Amino acid sequence: MAIIDAQVHLWSKGTPSHLHLERPYLADEAIRGMDEAGIDGAVLHPPMWDPDSNELAVEAVKAYPGRFTILGNFPLDKPESRALVPTWKQRPGMLGLRFYFSAPERRSWPLDGTIDWLWPAAEKAGLPVALLADYWLPRVGEIAARHPDLKLIVDHMGAERIYKGGDAAFASMKELTALAKHPNIAVKLTGGPFYADDAYPFLSLHKHYRALYDAFGPRRLFWGTDITKMPCSWQQCVTHFQQIEWIPEADKKLMMDDAVRDWIGWKR
């Protein structure tokens, strides 16, 4: 079974969030880890702490054909960024966008109208958008309803980013599963071991996986790691999920490969 990791960061400079490795993480190291764990490809999410991370991701796509694709980003508060959307996919490996709003000065943007221009622009350009939307999930539903041809992805199972372990991280699970009624919303099952309050094989995560599986089904759930903040090896990230007995093997194949490819348009 081919395996795609739905979220990996590469960076060469800047100061990462304290949740991640406190050093650069480059394509060569990622490829070594992927090969050791039997991972065929990864969706790169250029982190905003490295201002050159989009270019770094493009170079990774060129250096390792077929192994990476990209959900990139640009400054949402700069008017000149709007001109980038129609031709975004012309850049090597770029298939969509990914944004997060953790910085205090950006937290209000999804709610106060600052980025309302993005949704119709991305919809028109056919760009899927991934979002760290832990504190504004209901708003994601409103956007999905207003823009039915816009494909949205909720990052990290909607988990609260400030928590490291336990059910408290998944306090918004009911809000997230309520979004399943919108066929243009999918969820990344990324970051799981980071949020677990037990050791490998992270059995505490099963009830959260099950709630999302029952709500969204395997075609709208994308397995992945966010490897640079995992408390375990890449191999353990893979096997803890593969060993879940109640997920049929055909559905695991969807969730670990085909589903994310289909959603973002990553052709083999």
The 8 nearest C-alpha neighbors of each residue, nearest first, counted from 0:
[[1, 2, 252, 256, 255, 251, 37, 39],
 [0, 2, 39, 256, 3, 38, 252, 255],
 [3, 1, 38, 256, 255, 39, 0, 4],
 [2, 4, 40, 256, 41, 255, 39, 5],
 [3, 5, 223, 41, 6, 42, 222, 40],
 [4, 6, 223, 42, 41, 222, 3, 221],
 [7, 5, 225, 42, 223, 4, 43, 224],
 [6, 8, 43, 225, 44, 42, 226, 41],
 [7, 9, 44, 43, 45, 46, 10, 6],
 [10, 8, 25, 24, 45, 26, 7, 52],
 [11, 9, 24, 23, 52, 12, 49, 25],
 [10, 12, 23, 24, 25, 49, 9, 13],
 [13, 11, 49, 10, 23, 14, 48, 50],
 [12, 14, 49, 48, 15, 11, 50, 10],
 [13, 15, 48, 16, 12, 21, 49, 22],
 [16, 14, 48, 19, 17, 21, 13, 20],
 [15, 17, 18, 19, 14, 48, 21, 20],
 [18, 16, 19, 15, 21, 20, 14, 228],
 [17, 19, 16, 228, 20, 15, 227, 21],
 [20, 18, 228, 227, 17, 16, 15, 21],
 [21, 19, 22, 227, 228, 18, 15, 17],
 [20, 22, 19, 15, 23, 17, 14, 16],
 [21, 23, 20, 24, 15, 11, 12, 14],
 [24, 22, 11, 10, 12, 25, 21, 9],
 [23, 25, 9, 10, 11, 22, 28, 26],
 [26, 24, 9, 27, 28, 10, 23, 29],
 [25, 27, 29, 28, 59, 30, 9, 24],
 [26, 28, 30, 29, 25, 31, 59, 24],
 [29, 27, 31, 30, 26, 25, 32, 24],
 [28, 30, 26, 32, 31, 27, 33, 25],
 [29, 31, 33, 27, 32, 28, 34, 26],
 [32, 30, 28, 34, 29, 33, 35, 27],
 [33, 31, 35, 29, 30, 34, 36, 28],
 [32, 34, 38, 30, 36, 35, 31, 37],
 [33, 35, 37, 31, 36, 32, 38, 30],
 [36, 34, 32, 33, 37, 31, 234, 38],
 [37, 35, 234, 33, 34, 38, 233, 32],
 [38, 36, 34, 35, 33, 39, 2, 234],
 [39, 37, 33, 2, 36, 40, 34, 3],
 [38, 40, 2, 3, 1, 66, 37, 33],
 [41, 39, 66, 3, 67, 38, 4, 2],
 [40, 42, 4, 67, 3, 5, 43, 66],
 [41, 43, 68, 5, 6, 69, 67, 7],
 [44, 42, 69, 7, 8, 6, 68, 41],
 [43, 45, 8, 70, 7, 71, 46, 69],
 [44, 46, 52, 53, 8, 71, 43, 9],
 [47, 45, 48, 49, 44, 8, 52, 10],
 [46, 48, 49, 50, 45, 52, 72, 51],
 [47, 49, 13, 46, 14, 15, 50, 12],
 [50, 48, 13, 52, 47, 51, 12, 46],
 [51, 49, 52, 47, 48, 13, 53, 46],
 [52, 50, 49, 54, 53, 55, 10, 12],
 [51, 53, 55, 45, 49, 54, 10, 50],
 [54, 52, 56, 55, 45, 51, 71, 57],
 [53, 55, 57, 56, 52, 51, 58, 59],
 [54, 56, 52, 58, 53, 57, 51, 59],
 [57, 55, 59, 53, 54, 58, 52, 60],
 [56, 58, 54, 60, 59, 55, 91, 92],
 [57, 59, 61, 55, 56, 60, 62, 54],
 [60, 58, 56, 62, 61, 57, 26, 63],
 [61, 59, 57, 67, 58, 63, 62, 64],
 [60, 62, 58, 59, 63, 64, 57, 91],
 [61, 63, 59, 60, 58, 64, 26, 57],
 [62, 64, 60, 61, 66, 59, 65, 67],
 [65, 63, 66, 60, 61, 62, 67, 59],
 [64, 66, 67, 63, 40, 267, 60, 68],
 [67, 65, 40, 64, 63, 39, 41, 60],
 [68, 66, 41, 60, 40, 42, 65, 43],
 [67, 69, 92, 42, 43, 93, 60, 41],
 [70, 68, 43, 93, 42, 92, 71, 94],
 [69, 71, 96, 95, 44, 97, 94, 93],
 [72, 70, 96, 69, 97, 45, 44, 53],
 [71, 73, 96, 97, 98, 70, 74, 45],
 [72, 74, 75, 80, 71, 83, 96, 98],
 [75, 73, 76, 77, 80, 72, 78, 79],
 [74, 76, 77, 73, 80, 114, 78, 81],
 [75, 77, 74, 78, 113, 114, 80, 79],
 [76, 78, 79, 80, 75, 74, 81, 73],
 [79, 77, 80, 81, 76, 75, 82, 74],
 [78, 80, 81, 77, 82, 83, 74, 76],
 [81, 79, 78, 83, 82, 77, 74, 73],
 [80, 82, 83, 79, 78, 84, 117, 77],
 [81, 83, 80, 84, 79, 85, 86, 78],
 [84, 82, 80, 81, 87, 86, 85, 79],
 [83, 85, 87, 86, 82, 81, 121, 124],
 [86, 84, 124, 87, 83, 82, 120, 88],
 [87, 85, 89, 88, 84, 83, 90, 124],
 [88, 86, 84, 89, 83, 85, 90, 93],
 [89, 87, 93, 90, 86, 94, 95, 91],
 [88, 90, 87, 86, 91, 93, 92, 94],
 [89, 91, 88, 93, 87, 92, 57, 86],
 [92, 90, 93, 57, 89, 60, 88, 61],
 [91, 93, 68, 69, 60, 94, 90, 57],
 [94, 92, 69, 88, 90, 91, 95, 70],
 [93, 95, 88, 70, 69, 92, 263, 126],
 [96, 94, 70, 126, 127, 93, 128, 71],
 [97, 95, 70, 128, 71, 72, 129, 127],
 [96, 98, 129, 70, 128, 130, 71, 72],
 [99, 97, 130, 129, 72, 131, 96, 100],
 [98, 100, 131, 130, 101, 97, 132, 102],
 [99, 101, 106, 105, 102, 98, 131, 108],
 [100, 102, 106, 99, 103, 105, 104, 131],
 [101, 103, 105, 104, 100, 106, 99, 107],
 [104, 102, 106, 105, 101, 100, 107, 108],
 [103, 105, 102, 106, 107, 100, 108, 101],
 [106, 104, 100, 102, 103, 108, 107, 101],
 [105, 107, 100, 103, 108, 104, 101, 102],
 [106, 108, 110, 105, 109, 111, 104, 100],
 [107, 109, 113, 110, 111, 105, 106, 114],
 [110, 108, 107, 111, 114, 112, 113, 106],
 [111, 109, 108, 107, 112, 138, 113, 135],
 [110, 112, 108, 113, 107, 109, 114, 115],
 [113, 111, 115, 114, 110, 108, 109, 116],
 [114, 112, 108, 111, 115, 109, 76, 110],
 [113, 115, 116, 112, 117, 108, 109, 75],
 [114, 116, 112, 117, 113, 118, 109, 119],
 [115, 117, 114, 118, 119, 120, 113, 112],
 [118, 116, 120, 115, 114, 119, 121, 81],
 [117, 119, 121, 120, 116, 122, 115, 146],
 [120, 118, 122, 121, 117, 123, 116, 146],
 [119, 121, 117, 123, 122, 118, 124, 116],
 [122, 120, 126, 124, 118, 123, 119, 117],
 [121, 123, 149, 119, 125, 120, 124, 148],
 [122, 124, 120, 121, 125, 119, 126, 85],
 [123, 125, 121, 85, 122, 126, 120, 84],
 [126, 124, 122, 123, 121, 127, 149, 148],
 [125, 127, 95, 121, 124, 122, 128, 94],
 [126, 128, 150, 95, 151, 263, 96, 149],
 [129, 127, 96, 151, 97, 95, 152, 126],
 [128, 130, 152, 97, 151, 153, 96, 98],
 [131, 129, 153, 98, 132, 154, 97, 99],
 [130, 132, 99, 154, 133, 153, 98, 129],
 [131, 133, 135, 130, 134, 136, 157, 153],
 [132, 134, 157, 159, 135, 158, 131, 136],
 [135, 133, 132, 136, 159, 171, 157, 131],
 [136, 134, 132, 138, 137, 133, 139, 109],
 [135, 137, 139, 138, 132, 134, 133, 175],
 [138, 136, 140, 139, 135, 141, 174, 178],
 [137, 139, 141, 140, 136, 135, 142, 110],
 [140, 138, 136, 142, 137, 141, 143, 135],
 [139, 141, 143, 137, 138, 142, 178, 144],
 [140, 142, 138, 144, 139, 143, 145, 137],
 [143, 141, 145, 139, 140, 144, 146, 138],
 [142, 144, 140, 146, 141, 145, 147, 139],
 [145, 143, 141, 142, 146, 147, 140, 181],
 [144, 146, 142, 143, 147, 141, 140, 118],
 [147, 145, 143, 149, 144, 148, 142, 119],
 [146, 148, 149, 143, 144, 145, 183, 150],
 [149, 147, 146, 122, 150, 183, 125, 123],
 [148, 150, 122, 146, 147, 151, 127, 183],
 [149, 151, 127, 183, 184, 148, 128, 152],
 [152, 150, 184, 128, 129, 127, 183, 185],
 [151, 153, 129, 185, 186, 184, 130, 128],
 [154, 152, 186, 130, 129, 187, 131, 157],
 [155, 153, 131, 187, 130, 156, 157, 186],
 [154, 156, 189, 157, 187, 190, 188, 158],
 [157, 155, 158, 188, 154, 187, 186, 153],
 [156, 158, 133, 155, 154, 153, 132, 175],
 [159, 157, 169, 168, 156, 155, 133, 160],
 [158, 160, 168, 161, 133, 162, 169, 157],
 [159, 161, 162, 158, 168, 133, 163, 155],
 [162, 160, 159, 163, 168, 158, 18, 164],
 [163, 161, 168, 160, 159, 164, 167, 194],
 [164, 162, 194, 193, 161, 165, 168, 195],
 [163, 165, 194, 196, 195, 162, 168, 193],
 [164, 166, 196, 167, 195, 168, 194, 163],
 [165, 167, 168, 169, 170, 164, 196, 195],
 [168, 166, 170, 169, 165, 162, 164, 159],
 [167, 169, 159, 158, 166, 162, 170, 165],
 [170, 168, 158, 166, 167, 171, 172, 159],
 [169, 171, 167, 172, 168, 166, 158, 159],
 [172, 170, 174, 169, 173, 175, 157, 158],
 [171, 173, 175, 174, 169, 170, 176, 157],
 [174, 172, 176, 175, 171, 177, 170, 169],
 [175, 173, 177, 171, 172, 176, 136, 137],
 [174, 176, 172, 177, 173, 178, 171, 136],
 [175, 177, 178, 173, 179, 174, 214, 172],
 [176, 178, 174, 175, 179, 173, 180, 214],
 [179, 177, 176, 180, 175, 181, 140, 174],
 [178, 180, 181, 215, 177, 176, 214, 182],
 [181, 179, 178, 182, 177, 176, 215, 184],
 [180, 182, 179, 183, 178, 184, 143, 144],
 [183, 181, 184, 180, 179, 185, 147, 143],
 [182, 184, 150, 181, 151, 147, 143, 149],
 [185, 183, 151, 182, 152, 181, 150, 179],
 [184, 186, 219, 152, 220, 151, 153, 183],
 [187, 185, 153, 220, 152, 156, 154, 219],
 [186, 188, 221, 154, 189, 155, 220, 156],
 [189, 187, 222, 156, 221, 155, 223, 186],
 [190, 188, 223, 155, 224, 187, 191, 222],
 [189, 191, 224, 193, 155, 225, 192, 194],
 [190, 192, 193, 194, 189, 195, 188, 204],
 [193, 191, 195, 194, 190, 229, 201, 230],
 [192, 194, 191, 190, 229, 195, 230, 163],
 [193, 195, 164, 163, 192, 191, 165, 196],
 [196, 194, 164, 192, 197, 165, 193, 201],
 [195, 197, 164, 165, 194, 203, 198, 163],
 [198, 196, 195, 201, 203, 199, 202, 164],
 [197, 199, 201, 200, 196, 195, 202, 192],
 [200, 198, 201, 197, 239, 235, 202, 231],
 [199, 201, 239, 202, 198, 235, 238, 197],
 [202, 200, 199, 203, 198, 197, 204, 195],
 [201, 203, 204, 205, 200, 197, 199, 198],
 [202, 204, 201, 205, 195, 197, 206, 196],
 [205, 203, 202, 207, 206, 201, 195, 208],
 [204, 206, 208, 207, 202, 203, 209, 201],
 [207, 205, 209, 208, 204, 210, 203, 202],
 [208, 206, 210, 209, 205, 204, 211, 169],
 [207, 209, 205, 211, 206, 210, 212, 204],
 [210, 208, 212, 206, 207, 211, 205, 213],
 [209, 211, 207, 213, 212, 208, 206, 214],
 [212, 210, 214, 208, 209, 213, 215, 176],
 [211, 213, 216, 209, 214, 215, 210, 208],
 [212, 214, 210, 211, 216, 209, 215, 208],
 [215, 213, 211, 212, 176, 179, 216, 210],
 [216, 214, 179, 212, 219, 211, 213, 217],
 [215, 217, 212, 218, 213, 219, 214, 220],
 [218, 216, 220, 219, 254, 250, 253, 212],
 [217, 219, 258, 216, 220, 253, 254, 215],
 [220, 218, 185, 217, 215, 216, 186, 258],
 [219, 221, 186, 217, 254, 187, 218, 185],
 [222, 220, 187, 254, 188, 259, 255, 5],
 [221, 223, 188, 255, 254, 189, 5, 187],
 [224, 222, 4, 5, 189, 6, 188, 221],
 [223, 225, 189, 226, 190, 6, 4, 236],
 [226, 224, 7, 6, 190, 227, 228, 189],
 [225, 227, 224, 229, 228, 7, 233, 190],
 [228, 226, 19, 20, 225, 229, 8, 7],
 [229, 227, 19, 226, 18, 225, 20, 230],
 [228, 230, 226, 231, 193, 227, 192, 225],
 [231, 229, 193, 228, 192, 232, 226, 227],
 [232, 230, 229, 235, 233, 236, 192, 199],
 [233, 231, 235, 234, 236, 230, 229, 226],
 [232, 234, 236, 235, 36, 237, 231, 226],
 [235, 233, 36, 237, 232, 236, 238, 35],
 [236, 234, 238, 232, 237, 233, 239, 231],
 [237, 235, 233, 234, 239, 238, 232, 224],
 [238, 236, 234, 235, 240, 239, 241, 233],
 [237, 239, 241, 235, 240, 236, 242, 234],
 [240, 238, 200, 242, 236, 241, 237, 235],
 [241, 239, 238, 242, 243, 237, 236, 200],
 [240, 242, 238, 243, 239, 237, 251, 244],
 [243, 241, 240, 239, 244, 238, 200, 237],
 [244, 242, 240, 241, 245, 246, 239, 205],
 [243, 245, 246, 242, 247, 241, 248, 240],
 [244, 246, 243, 247, 209, 242, 248, 205],
 [245, 247, 244, 243, 248, 250, 251, 249],
 [248, 246, 250, 249, 245, 251, 244, 243],
 [247, 249, 251, 250, 252, 246, 241, 244],
 [250, 248, 252, 247, 251, 253, 246, 254],
 [251, 249, 253, 252, 247, 248, 217, 254],
 [252, 250, 248, 254, 253, 249, 255, 247],
 [253, 251, 249, 250, 255, 254, 256, 248],
 [252, 254, 257, 258, 250, 251, 256, 255],
 [253, 255, 221, 251, 217, 220, 252, 222],
 [256, 254, 222, 2, 252, 253, 3, 251],
 [257, 255, 3, 2, 253, 254, 252, 258],
 [256, 258, 253, 260, 259, 261, 252, 254],
 [259, 257, 218, 253, 261, 260, 254, 256],
 [258, 260, 262, 261, 221, 257, 256, 263],
 [261, 259, 265, 257, 258, 264, 262, 263],
 [260, 262, 264, 258, 259, 263, 257, 265],
 [263, 261, 259, 260, 264, 258, 150, 127],
 [262, 264, 260, 261, 265, 127, 259, 94],
 [263, 265, 261, 260, 262, 266, 94, 259],
 [266, 264, 260, 263, 267, 261, 68, 94],
 [267, 265, 264, 260, 261, 65, 263, 257],
 [266, 265, 65, 260, 264, 66, 257, 40]]
